[in-house]
């Protein structure tokens, strides 16, 4: 196991979350929580706030065993209900837990 340090605090009310019954949404949201920066970080001269991460949707989809389309649809669901905020670049996506 990677010893990146730290922890993520989850409340039991997570079981009542509107997307909890959607396996893809739950898995992606949990993954984003686990990889999000826990403090402000610089990336290519840009300041990224805590709770955010630069991702490649194609690489993350491959890592999860998904198609690029499934990644996009699942990210759209999380974005539509305000769970995450995204900003797309040409080869990256900034994902921020809202």
Secondary structure, 3 states (H helix, E strand, C coil): CCCCCCCCCCCHHHHHCCCCCCHHHHHHHHHHHHHCCCCCEEECCEEECCCEEEECHHHHHHHHCCCHHHHHHHHHHHHHCCCEEEEECCCCEEEEEC
